[in-house]
Amino acid sequence: MTTLQKGDKAPDFTAVDQDGNTHKLSDYKGKKLVVFFYPAANTPSCTIEACNLRDNYSEFIRKGYALLGVSADTQKKQSNFKNKYELPFPLLADEDKKVIEAFGVWGPKKFMGREFDGIHRTTFVIDENGIIEDVITKVKTKEHSSQILK
């Protein structure tokens, strides 16, 4: 789905998180950043993925990574999701899909025999200089941390 690949410059973005705080790519200069896109807060697979990242968060921090989750959910839905599962990282409420479209993860999907447009579950690992180190399109929700930290 996305045309971004390893070695590309990550798209610049600005979006608000569940608490209304603004996040920009430039805020993470000098840090490694994981930006994971998921279809919808509080759905089974998205919860498994987010909780896997939560359970391994200390390892991400130890290795110098910051994490950002992104979906098109409202701030309220993101806030409820973050609080319910005690997620230690910000969740961007990209309601206007500007970040989602900048990363190219919005498009046609099939689920249970029907076609619709939605977010393709994709994770981008971005280095300290804003260059994409890895693009994970085949996300294994139960073991996503090990896919990233390999």
C-alpha positions as CSV (number, residue, x, y, z in Angstrom):
1,M,0.0,0.0,0.0
2,T,2.5,2.6,1.1
3,T,5.2,3.7,-1.4
4,L,7.6,4.7,1.4
5,Q,10.5,2.4,1.9
6,K,13.7,2.0,3.8
7,G,16.1,4.9,3.1
8,D,13.3,7.4,2.3
9,K,12.9,10.6,4.4
10,A,9.9,10.2,6.7
11,P,7.0,12.6,5.9
12,D,6.9,15.6,8.1
13,F,3.7,15.6,10.1
14,T,1.8,17.6,12.8
15,A,-1.0,16.0,14.8
16,V,-2.6,16.1,18.2
17,D,-2.6,13.2,20.7
18,Q,-5.4,12.0,23.0
19,D,-4.7,14.9,25.4
20,G,-4.6,17.6,22.7
21,N,-0.7,17.8,22.8
22,T,0.8,18.5,19.4
23,H,3.4,16.1,18.0
24,K,5.6,16.8,15.0
25,L,8.3,14.7,13.3
26,S,10.9,17.4,14.2
27,D,10.1,16.8,17.9
28,Y,11.8,13.5,17.6
29,K,15.0,14.6,15.9
30,G,17.9,12.8,17.6
31,K,15.7,9.9,18.7
32,K,14.6,6.7,17.0
33,L,10.9,6.8,16.5
34,V,8.3,4.0,15.9
35,V,5.1,5.2,14.2
36,F,2.5,2.4,14.2
37,F,-0.8,2.9,12.3
38,Y,-3.8,0.8,13.4
39,P,-7.3,0.7,12.0
40,A,-9.3,1.5,15.2
41,A,-8.9,1.9,18.9
42,N,-10.5,-0.7,21.2
43,T,-10.8,-3.4,18.5
44,P,-9.4,-6.8,19.1
45,S,-6.3,-6.9,16.9
46,C,-5.5,-3.2,17.6
47,T,-5.7,-3.9,21.3
48,I,-3.4,-6.9,21.1
49,E,-0.9,-4.9,19.1
50,A,-0.9,-1.9,21.4
51,C,-0.7,-4.1,24.5
52,N,2.3,-6.0,23.0
53,L,4.1,-2.7,22.5
54,R,3.1,-1.6,26.1
55,D,4.4,-4.9,27.6
56,N,7.8,-4.3,25.9
57,Y,7.9,-0.5,26.3
58,S,10.8,-0.6,28.7
59,E,12.9,-2.4,26.1
60,F,12.0,0.3,23.5
61,I,13.0,3.0,25.9
62,R,16.3,1.2,26.8
63,K,17.1,1.1,23.1
64,G,16.3,4.8,22.6
65,Y,13.0,4.5,20.8
66,A,9.9,6.8,21.2
67,L,6.6,5.3,20.1
68,L,3.5,7.0,18.5
69,G,0.3,5.2,17.7
70,V,-1.9,6.7,14.9
71,S,-5.5,6.1,13.9
72,A,-8.3,8.2,12.6
73,D,-10.2,7.9,15.9
74,T,-11.3,11.0,17.9
75,Q,-9.2,12.3,20.8
76,K,-11.8,10.9,23.2
77,K,-11.6,7.4,21.7
78,Q,-7.8,7.5,21.8
79,S,-7.9,8.8,25.4
80,N,-10.3,6.0,26.4
81,F,-8.1,3.4,24.7
82,K,-4.9,4.7,26.2
83,N,-6.4,4.8,29.7
84,K,-8.2,1.5,29.6
85,Y,-5.1,-0.4,28.6
86,E,-2.6,1.9,30.4
87,L,-0.6,2.6,27.2
88,P,2.5,4.5,28.0
89,F,2.9,6.2,24.6
90,P,0.9,8.9,22.9
91,L,-1.9,8.0,20.4
92,L,-2.4,10.5,17.6
93,A,-6.1,11.4,16.8
94,D,-5.6,11.8,13.0
95,E,-9.3,12.5,12.2
96,D,-8.5,14.5,9.1
97,K,-6.2,11.6,8.0
98,K,-3.3,14.0,7.1
99,V,-0.7,11.8,8.8
100,I,-2.3,8.6,7.5
101,E,-2.3,9.9,3.9
102,A,1.3,11.3,4.2
103,F,2.5,7.9,5.1
104,G,0.3,6.3,2.4
105,V,-1.5,3.8,4.7
106,W,-5.1,4.7,3.7
107,G,-6.8,2.7,0.9
108,P,-9.0,-0.2,-0.2
109,K,-9.3,-3.2,2.2
110,K,-11.2,-6.4,2.3
111,F,-12.7,-7.7,5.5
112,M,-15.2,-10.6,5.7
113,G,-16.0,-10.4,2.0
114,R,-16.7,-6.7,1.8
115,E,-14.5,-3.9,0.4
116,F,-14.0,-0.5,2.0
117,D,-11.4,2.2,2.5
118,G,-9.4,2.1,5.7
119,I,-6.1,2.2,7.4
120,H,-3.6,-0.6,6.5
121,R,-1.9,-1.7,9.7
122,T,1.7,-0.6,9.0
123,T,4.6,0.4,11.2
124,F,7.5,2.7,10.3
125,V,10.8,2.7,12.2
126,I,12.5,6.1,11.8
127,D,16.1,6.9,12.7
128,E,17.5,9.9,14.6
129,N,17.7,11.9,11.3
130,G,14.2,11.3,10.1
131,I,15.1,8.5,7.7
132,I,12.9,5.4,7.5
133,E,14.9,2.4,8.7
134,D,12.1,-0.2,8.3
135,V,8.6,-0.5,7.0
136,I,6.6,-3.4,8.5
137,T,3.5,-4.2,6.4
138,K,2.9,-7.7,7.7
139,V,2.3,-6.8,11.3
140,K,2.0,-9.8,13.7
141,T,0.0,-8.2,16.5
142,K,0.9,-10.7,19.2
143,E,4.7,-10.3,18.5
144,H,5.0,-6.9,17.0
145,S,7.7,-5.7,19.5
146,S,10.0,-8.5,18.4
147,Q,9.4,-7.5,14.7
148,I,10.5,-4.0,15.4
149,L,13.4,-4.7,17.8
150,K,14.8,-7.6,15.8
